[in-house]
Amino acid sequence: GLPGATSAGVEAYEEQRITSQVMGYMPAAPALTQEPAPADLHNLPDRGRCDDFLRPGRSAELLHALPSIFKNDPPVNCGARSELVGLSCAYRERYATEVFSPAAVSRHLQLARGFWQPTPQDNVANLVIPPGARLIVVGDVHGQLEDVLWIFFKYGPPSASNQYLFNGDIVDRGGHSLEILLLLLAIKRDDPASVHLQRGNHEDVQCGIHFGFRAELQSKFGFAAGGTVWNLCCNVVFPLLPIVSSVLGPLTGGRRFCVLHGGIPVDCPGQTRPVSVKDDLGRLNRLVTTVQATSDLSSHILFNLLWADPAEASEGKRAGNHGRGNRFVEKDTAAFCEANEIAFIVRSHEVPRSLRGAVAMHGGKCFTVFSASNYMGSTGNRGGVFMAEVGKGLQLKEHSAPPFHALADIYASNNLYTANLEERLQEAEQMEKQSFAQPEGEAAAGASPRSPSGPAPMGGSLRSNAEAQLQQFVMERICEQKDQLFIEFRGLDYEMSGLLPRAQWAEVMHKNLSPLCPEVLTPPVLDRLAVLWGLGDPVGYVRFLHRFQIRGPDEDGSAPDLMREVSKLRRKLLDAPAQSLEQLLDPNGDRSVSRTEFVNFLPQFNIDVPLPHAGALYEQMSSFVQQDPLTVDSAVLCLAIMSRAPPPVNRWSPIAEKIGSEIARAGKSYAYAFRFWDTDRDGYLSLEELQQGLRQLPATQNIDSASIVNFMSYIEGMGVSNRRVSMFEFVRAVAPRSLAMELHQTMLKEILKRVWICRPALQTLLAQADPRATSRVSVDDFRECLGMINSELEQRGRPLLSDIQVTAICEIASRGSRSVQYDRFIRGLHVVDVELAG
């Protein structure tokens, strides 16, 4: 089966890909947002049905109300369905009236100004846990409100004696990031010592754009009000959050431990010693986005603090500061702990590979805790928290959060603030036995917790979600790597049949895709996908590559497949007489086919190709034959040999190749040869005309009559068997197979592919052009951002977008209007399997 860790591996790859691209494309930290003007805040809609729960002194009521408010919400499933990232809240456009209004939310978010100061002194939170109290360290929850509600139920609500520290990554992925923020801010307002927050890598404008939080706010408040709330979060809440906590009290001997989100900054340019919490972290400017081009030591330290991952010594270190930062190993952790006089560090940032709630590394000096159970709906992991209790050290506790409807019933029958904690804990553990196959992992009281052993269980629905996520992930990588895959497939296809043994197919796939994400793209995974995709042996690799296509936001799985539509056109024209075909392609008789003539030609045969795609198809054909406009004969050639699979190979194929080569050697087109041999000018070649023509060529001048009959049957095998050969049949038969394969490679360059590959950088550039976060820019601004992407592509030696392609993309994105809703367009880009779409 497919391991649940695949989901975590996919998520880590996506983060690395997006941050690497954005940091590489952005020369400096751009001003992506601006704090809303008073007028913008004043004009926000008010009067949400639940607004009163946000008033001072009502945080306990808010906590008890949330399960009921969202009892009909579905579980998060953005792992299997990436288009749902940030969108698991069922209210959508009703949210502002039926839950919280944007005006009430905006007032509430500004509580952050009173909790933390925008000075380096608040970079580090020094927490002292008094005797009789405990601190519960919560890792990533990523918008999964169910986990937060379950943690509070199971371990008790926040209070001065039951304090919580949320170690970042509160937002993104799930659909309830906003409610978690509102709840935690409300609790902190009413009882400041009961809950502590600090920043993760996702509390960042760049991450929120790409990983769901901005989409969540837009779905709840619309683009205008959602943009205002978004700008408040990015300018008021996120930058003020502390970045490190130093904890005193739970450990014996007056020892401290340190809580940070990502990792220990190491190997930063100019770094000569372990980072000092007091002298280095305590002096950083934290009021910036972390996903930027790191230019000095401070920016490198901040980025790695929130992004870096630990590694065992055997894994080595990963060079560079892009992606997920510089890896740190056991000696780095030991040096950091010694230099800062701490016992160990607690971090979050990643799902443990064991799929348990936590993992210990580096000789018990580095602990990772992750609290979002069944992360993204496809990981199947347990959530965990660390309980740091005075006199008892650090203990791991694990959980599996129930769905909202169950939480609503549980909260309705329990008062968190009056119920007995032990009884509630027992009740929670009893419920979780249905989800947990093994007893909960728990560390011995004292110093360092043990790593739990044994994987978390994965049920059928989770396995299905993980498998769907994996398929989507591989489909996307195939679309991005089509050119290279085709070149390598073709290099092994000596007969140019379009077929390869499945073993060779798997070898090429693994060679090209595995380096992108080695932990996910393994040979067993590819074998499993080959079965799911129904691939035979041999594999028709041309058709295989064409089946995965990038679509726009208005194109679902049933949208037209360009290659399928062109193949349908070819079949309709296979028996058309030459004169009729030429008149349709060239109505003005100038022996050329203009872009307009071609675009008007397609609808006459009910070919379902949108105008921008039709124009791009013409450009691909024009580029292939290096003609603009196309001659009639070149248009016939392209349409005749264009299909999802090359013509079949048999003993007549080499003869057809020789005929085509001799025609080309004579400097003539294949359509010209057809017309020259069609002596009666009826638009078809009879057996006699074919015989006379073949005997004019050196390669076939001695061909016997029986062989001519067989060869005619071979040609008719390209189309209709009716004892006559049409121009399309003839051209498709004699055109060199190498030419057909070259055209196939050209057709793999989809119009939206370059945008798809560069969409993180493009979305960042567009956001920079839209500081009020309206998610809308003019078509001219959109075109300018595409031009900036082209400049970056040129510097990297990648294929550029042509003017025609840019115009087509603008038409697709704007849908004929004067502006582009760019978030909708970019988030709407997706990869489909057109074979499954019918």
TAPEVEN-V272681 format. One record per residue. SS is DSSP state (a for helix, b for strand, c for the rest). Layout:
BEGIN
SS  SS
END
This chain:
BEGIN
c  c  c  c  a  a  a  a  a  a  a  a  a  a  a  a  a  a  a  a  a  a  a  a  a  c  c  c  c  c  c  c  c  c  c  c  c  a  a  a  a  a  c  c  c  c  c  c  c  c  a  a  a  a  c  c  c  c  a  a  a  a  a  a  a  a  a  a  a  c  c  c  c  c  c  c  c  c  c  c  c  a  a  a  c  c  c  c  c  c  c  a  a  a  a  a  a  a  c  c  c  a  a  a  a  a  a  a  a  c  c  a  a  a  a  c  c  c  c  a  a  a  c  b  b  b  b  b  c  c  c  c  c  b  b  b  b  b  c  b  c  c  c  c  a  a  a  a  a  a  a  a  a  a  a  c  c  c  b  c  c  b  b  b  b  b  b  c  c  c  c  c  c  c  c  c  a  a  a  a  a  a  a  a  a  a  a  a  a  a  c  c  c  c  b  b  b  b  c  c  c  c  c  c  a  a  a  a  a  a  a  c  a  a  a  a  a  a  a  a  a  a  a  a  a  a  a  a  a  a  a  a  a  a  a  a  a  a  a  a  c  b  c  b  b  b  b  b  c  c  c  a  a  a  c  b  b  b  b  b  c  c  c  c  c  c  c  c  c  c  c  c  c  c  c  c  c  c  c  c  a  a  a  c  c  c  c  c  c  c  c  c  c  c  c  c  a  a  a  a  a  a  a  a  a  a  a  c  c  b  c  c  a  a  a  c  c  c  c  c  c  c  c  c  c  c  c  b  c  a  a  a  a  a  a  a  a  a  a  a  c  b  b  b  b  b  b  c  c  c  c  c  c  c  c  c  c  b  b  b  b  a  a  a  c  b  b  b  b  b  c  c  c  c  a  a  a  c  c  c  c  c  b  b  b  b  b  b  b  c  c  c  b  b  b  b  b  b  b  c  c  c  c  a  a  a  a  a  a  a  a  a  c  c  c  c  c  c  c  c  a  a  a  a  a  a  a  a  a  a  a  a  c  c  c  c  c  c  c  c  c  c  c  c  c  c  c  c  c  c  c  c  c  c  c  c  c  c  c  a  a  a  a  a  a  a  a  a  a  a  a  a  a  a  a  a  a  a  a  a  c  a  a  a  a  a  a  a  a  a  a  a  c  c  c  c  c  c  b  b  c  a  a  a  a  a  a  a  a  a  a  a  a  a  a  a  c  c  c  c  c  c  a  a  a  a  a  a  a  a  a  a  c  c  c  c  c  c  b  b  a  a  a  a  a  a  c  b  b  b  b  c  c  c  c  c  c  c  c  c  c  a  a  a  a  a  a  a  a  a  a  a  a  c  c  c  c  a  a  a  a  a  a  a  a  c  c  c  c  c  c  b  b  c  a  a  a  a  a  a  a  a  a  a  a  c  c  c  c  c  a  a  a  a  a  a  a  a  a  a  a  a  a  a  a  c  c  c  c  b  b  a  a  a  a  a  a  a  a  a  a  c  c  c  c  c  c  c  c  c  c  c  a  a  a  a  a  a  a  a  a  a  a  a  a  c  c  c  c  a  a  a  a  a  a  a  a  c  c  c  c  c  c  c  b  c  a  a  a  a  a  a  a  a  c  c  c  a  a  a  c  c  c  c  a  a  a  a  a  a  a  a  a  a  a  a  c  c  c  c  c  c  c  c  b  c  a  a  a  a  a  a  a  a  c  c  a  a  a  a  a  a  a  a  a  a  a  c  c  c  c  c  a  a  a  a  a  c  a  a  a  a  a  a  a  a  a  a  c  c  c  c  c  c  c  b  b  b  a  a  a  a  a  a  a  a  a  a  a  a  a  a  a  a  a  c  c  c  c  c  c  c  a  a  a  a  a  a  a  a  a  a  a  a  c  c  c  c  b  b  b  a  a  a  a  a  a  a  c  b  b  b  b  c  c  c  c  c
END
